[in-house]
Amino acid sequence: MAHHSNVEFVPLNIAVLTVSDTRSFENDTSGQALVDRLEAEGHKLGDRAIVIDDVYKLRAQVSKWIADENIQSVVITGGTGFTDRDSTPEALIPLFDKQIEGYGELFRQISFEQIGSSTVQSRSVAGVANRTVIFCMPGSTNACKTAWDGIIKEQLDARHRPCNFVEMVALKPVDTACGTRS
């Protein structure tokens, strides 16, 4: 990862959502992996929830975080497959002001190295809504680690060059190579 030496790390408040009909906080290894990773990087857990795979319940939870000025990012695990119950992309894409097409493309590229052509069954999506950056990934713990370690970690780090999402979502101005945003 390329860092800019004159830019300080900006800790973000990140909400973690697990989409599942069967998980609880006690057995949610995917959500916990994301919590562990974001905290290890110096970010703060802004909130955490588990919601069943229901379009309207997903939209309600994520909309709450989008409206909360203290949440800068949301990471979501689960509901991105092709079963009848998988509805995370359908629930969230309508909430995005802008979709981050490259996230899903890059996730599948990285994932291909690990699981081969099975990666085509991942409907990982990302977008920005009300200055909140949202990343959706599959429900497996390995997929969460792949998404965080290969993409999200750098994109939520103000020091990452040449661009990242921190300048857009941070509560205070952040000087980055992509410009300054307050």
Contacts in CASP RR format, 6 or more apart in sequence:
PFRMAT RR
TARGET T0000
AUTHOR 0000-0000-0000
METHOD contacts of the structure
MODEL  1
MAHHSNVEFVPLNIAVLTVSDTRSFENDTSGQALVDRLEAEGHKLGDRAI
VIDDVYKLRAQVSKWIADENIQSVVITGGTGFTDRDSTPEALIPLFDKQI
EGYGELFRQISFEQIGSSTVQSRSVAGVANRTVIFCMPGSTNACKTAWDG
IIKEQLDARHRPCNFVEMVALKPVDTACGTRS
1 153 0 8 1.000
1 154 0 8 1.000
1 157 0 8 1.000
1 160 0 8 1.000
2 160 0 8 1.000
2 161 0 8 1.000
2 162 0 8 1.000
3 157 0 8 1.000
3 159 0 8 1.000
3 160 0 8 1.000
3 161 0 8 1.000
4 159 0 8 1.000
4 161 0 8 1.000
4 176 0 8 1.000
4 177 0 8 1.000
6 175 0 8 1.000
7 158 0 8 1.000
7 159 0 8 1.000
7 174 0 8 1.000
7 175 0 8 1.000
7 176 0 8 1.000
8 158 0 8 1.000
8 159 0 8 1.000
9 42 0 8 1.000
9 157 0 8 1.000
9 158 0 8 1.000
9 159 0 8 1.000
10 158 0 8 1.000
10 166 0 8 1.000
10 170 0 8 1.000
10 172 0 8 1.000
10 174 0 8 1.000
11 42 0 8 1.000
11 43 0 8 1.000
11 44 0 8 1.000
12 43 0 8 1.000
12 44 0 8 1.000
12 72 0 8 1.000
12 73 0 8 1.000
12 156 0 8 1.000
12 166 0 8 1.000
12 169 0 8 1.000
12 170 0 8 1.000
13 43 0 8 1.000
13 44 0 8 1.000
13 45 0 8 1.000
13 46 0 8 1.000
13 70 0 8 1.000
13 71 0 8 1.000
13 72 0 8 1.000
13 73 0 8 1.000
14 38 0 8 1.000
14 43 0 8 1.000
14 44 0 8 1.000
14 45 0 8 1.000
14 46 0 8 1.000
14 71 0 8 1.000
14 72 0 8 1.000
14 73 0 8 1.000
14 74 0 8 1.000
14 75 0 8 1.000
14 156 0 8 1.000
15 45 0 8 1.000
15 46 0 8 1.000
15 47 0 8 1.000
15 48 0 8 1.000
15 49 0 8 1.000
15 65 0 8 1.000
15 71 0 8 1.000
15 73 0 8 1.000
15 74 0 8 1.000
15 75 0 8 1.000
16 31 0 8 1.000
16 34 0 8 1.000
16 35 0 8 1.000
16 38 0 8 1.000
16 45 0 8 1.000
16 47 0 8 1.000
16 48 0 8 1.000
16 49 0 8 1.000
16 74 0 8 1.000
16 75 0 8 1.000
16 76 0 8 1.000
16 77 0 8 1.000
17 48 0 8 1.000
17 49 0 8 1.000
17 50 0 8 1.000
17 51 0 8 1.000
17 58 0 8 1.000
17 61 0 8 1.000
17 62 0 8 1.000
17 74 0 8 1.000
17 75 0 8 1.000
17 76 0 8 1.000
17 77 0 8 1.000
18 28 0 8 1.000
18 30 0 8 1.000
18 31 0 8 1.000
18 49 0 8 1.000
18 50 0 8 1.000
18 51 0 8 1.000
18 76 0 8 1.000
18 77 0 8 1.000
18 78 0 8 1.000
18 139 0 8 1.000
19 50 0 8 1.000
19 51 0 8 1.000
19 52 0 8 1.000
19 53 0 8 1.000
19 58 0 8 1.000
19 76 0 8 1.000
19 77 0 8 1.000
19 78 0 8 1.000
19 79 0 8 1.000
19 88 0 8 1.000
19 139 0 8 1.000
20 28 0 8 1.000
20 50 0 8 1.000
20 52 0 8 1.000
20 53 0 8 1.000
20 78 0 8 1.000
20 139 0 8 1.000
21 52 0 8 1.000
21 53 0 8 1.000
21 85 0 8 1.000
23 30 0 8 1.000
23 50 0 8 1.000
24 50 0 8 1.000
25 48 0 8 1.000
25 50 0 8 1.000
28 50 0 8 1.000
29 141 0 8 1.000
30 77 0 8 1.000
30 78 0 8 1.000
30 139 0 8 1.000
30 140 0 8 1.000
30 141 0 8 1.000
30 143 0 8 1.000
30 144 0 8 1.000
31 48 0 8 1.000
31 77 0 8 1.000
31 144 0 8 1.000
33 141 0 8 1.000
33 144 0 8 1.000
33 145 0 8 1.000
33 148 0 8 1.000
34 75 0 8 1.000
34 77 0 8 1.000
34 144 0 8 1.000
34 148 0 8 1.000
35 45 0 8 1.000
35 48 0 8 1.000
37 145 0 8 1.000
37 148 0 8 1.000
37 149 0 8 1.000
37 153 0 8 1.000
38 44 0 8 1.000
38 45 0 8 1.000
38 75 0 8 1.000
38 148 0 8 1.000
38 156 0 8 1.000
39 45 0 8 1.000
41 153 0 8 1.000
41 156 0 8 1.000
41 157 0 8 1.000
43 156 0 8 1.000
46 70 0 8 1.000
46 71 0 8 1.000
47 65 0 8 1.000
47 68 0 8 1.000
47 71 0 8 1.000
49 61 0 8 1.000
51 57 0 8 1.000
51 58 0 8 1.000
51 61 0 8 1.000
53 78 0 8 1.000
53 79 0 8 1.000
53 85 0 8 1.000
53 86 0 8 1.000
53 87 0 8 1.000
53 88 0 8 1.000
54 87 0 8 1.000
55 87 0 8 1.000
55 90 0 8 1.000
55 91 0 8 1.000
56 91 0 8 1.000
58 87 0 8 1.000
58 88 0 8 1.000
58 91 0 8 1.000
58 92 0 8 1.000
59 91 0 8 1.000
59 92 0 8 1.000
59 94 0 8 1.000
59 95 0 8 1.000
62 74 0 8 1.000
62 76 0 8 1.000
62 91 0 8 1.000
62 92 0 8 1.000
62 95 0 8 1.000
62 134 0 8 1.000
63 95 0 8 1.000
65 71 0 8 1.000
65 74 0 8 1.000
65 132 0 8 1.000
66 74 0 8 1.000
66 95 0 8 1.000
66 129 0 8 1.000
66 130 0 8 1.000
66 132 0 8 1.000
66 134 0 8 1.000
67 130 0 8 1.000
69 171 0 8 1.000
70 171 0 8 1.000
71 132 0 8 1.000
72 131 0 8 1.000
72 132 0 8 1.000
72 133 0 8 1.000
72 169 0 8 1.000
72 170 0 8 1.000
72 171 0 8 1.000
73 132 0 8 1.000
73 133 0 8 1.000
73 134 0 8 1.000
73 135 0 8 1.000
73 156 0 8 1.000
73 165 0 8 1.000
73 169 0 8 1.000
74 132 0 8 1.000
74 133 0 8 1.000
74 134 0 8 1.000
74 135 0 8 1.000
75 134 0 8 1.000
75 135 0 8 1.000
75 137 0 8 1.000
75 147 0 8 1.000
75 148 0 8 1.000
75 152 0 8 1.000
76 88 0 8 1.000
76 92 0 8 1.000
76 134 0 8 1.000
76 135 0 8 1.000
76 136 0 8 1.000
76 137 0 8 1.000
77 136 0 8 1.000
77 137 0 8 1.000
77 138 0 8 1.000
77 139 0 8 1.000
77 143 0 8 1.000
77 144 0 8 1.000
78 86 0 8 1.000
78 88 0 8 1.000
78 136 0 8 1.000
78 137 0 8 1.000
78 138 0 8 1.000
78 139 0 8 1.000
79 85 0 8 1.000
79 86 0 8 1.000
79 87 0 8 1.000
79 88 0 8 1.000
79 136 0 8 1.000
79 138 0 8 1.000
79 139 0 8 1.000
80 86 0 8 1.000
80 88 0 8 1.000
80 89 0 8 1.000
80 122 0 8 1.000
80 123 0 8 1.000
80 124 0 8 1.000
80 125 0 8 1.000
80 136 0 8 1.000
80 137 0 8 1.000
80 138 0 8 1.000
80 139 0 8 1.000
81 121 0 8 1.000
81 122 0 8 1.000
81 123 0 8 1.000
81 138 0 8 1.000
82 121 0 8 1.000
82 123 0 8 1.000
86 123 0 8 1.000
88 123 0 8 1.000
88 125 0 8 1.000
88 136 0 8 1.000
89 123 0 8 1.000
89 125 0 8 1.000
89 136 0 8 1.000
92 125 0 8 1.000
92 127 0 8 1.000
92 134 0 8 1.000
92 136 0 8 1.000
93 99 0 8 1.000
93 125 0 8 1.000
95 129 0 8 1.000
95 134 0 8 1.000
96 127 0 8 1.000
96 128 0 8 1.000
96 129 0 8 1.000
96 134 0 8 1.000
97 127 0 8 1.000
97 128 0 8 1.000
97 129 0 8 1.000
97 130 0 8 1.000
98 127 0 8 1.000
98 128 0 8 1.000
99 125 0 8 1.000
99 126 0 8 1.000
99 127 0 8 1.000
100 125 0 8 1.000
100 126 0 8 1.000
100 127 0 8 1.000
100 128 0 8 1.000
100 133 0 8 1.000
102 126 0 8 1.000
103 124 0 8 1.000
103 125 0 8 1.000
103 126 0 8 1.000
103 127 0 8 1.000
103 135 0 8 1.000
103 151 0 8 1.000
104 122 0 8 1.000
104 124 0 8 1.000
104 125 0 8 1.000
104 126 0 8 1.000
106 151 0 8 1.000
107 122 0 8 1.000
107 124 0 8 1.000
107 137 0 8 1.000
107 146 0 8 1.000
107 147 0 8 1.000
107 151 0 8 1.000
108 119 0 8 1.000
108 120 0 8 1.000
108 122 0 8 1.000
108 124 0 8 1.000
110 146 0 8 1.000
110 150 0 8 1.000
110 151 0 8 1.000
111 119 0 8 1.000
111 122 0 8 1.000
111 143 0 8 1.000
111 146 0 8 1.000
112 119 0 8 1.000
114 142 0 8 1.000
114 146 0 8 1.000
122 137 0 8 1.000
122 138 0 8 1.000
122 143 0 8 1.000
124 135 0 8 1.000
124 136 0 8 1.000
124 137 0 8 1.000
124 138 0 8 1.000
124 147 0 8 1.000
125 136 0 8 1.000
126 133 0 8 1.000
126 134 0 8 1.000
126 135 0 8 1.000
126 136 0 8 1.000
127 133 0 8 1.000
127 134 0 8 1.000
127 135 0 8 1.000
128 134 0 8 1.000
128 165 0 8 1.000
128 168 0 8 1.000
131 168 0 8 1.000
131 169 0 8 1.000
132 169 0 8 1.000
133 155 0 8 1.000
133 156 0 8 1.000
133 165 0 8 1.000
133 168 0 8 1.000
133 169 0 8 1.000
135 147 0 8 1.000
135 151 0 8 1.000
135 152 0 8 1.000
137 143 0 8 1.000
137 144 0 8 1.000
137 146 0 8 1.000
137 147 0 8 1.000
138 144 0 8 1.000
154 160 0 8 1.000
154 164 0 8 1.000
155 164 0 8 1.000
155 165 0 8 1.000
156 164 0 8 1.000
156 165 0 8 1.000
156 166 0 8 1.000
157 164 0 8 1.000
157 166 0 8 1.000
158 164 0 8 1.000
158 166 0 8 1.000
158 167 0 8 1.000
158 170 0 8 1.000
158 174 0 8 1.000
158 176 0 8 1.000
161 177 0 8 1.000
162 177 0 8 1.000
162 178 0 8 1.000
163 176 0 8 1.000
163 177 0 8 1.000
163 178 0 8 1.000
164 176 0 8 1.000
164 178 0 8 1.000
166 174 0 8 1.000
166 176 0 8 1.000
167 174 0 8 1.000
167 176 0 8 1.000
167 178 0 8 1.000
167 179 0 8 1.000
167 180 0 8 1.000
167 181 0 8 1.000
168 181 0 8 1.000
170 181 0 8 1.000
172 182 0 8 1.000
173 180 0 8 1.000
173 181 0 8 1.000
173 182 0 8 1.000
174 180 0 8 1.000
174 181 0 8 1.000
END
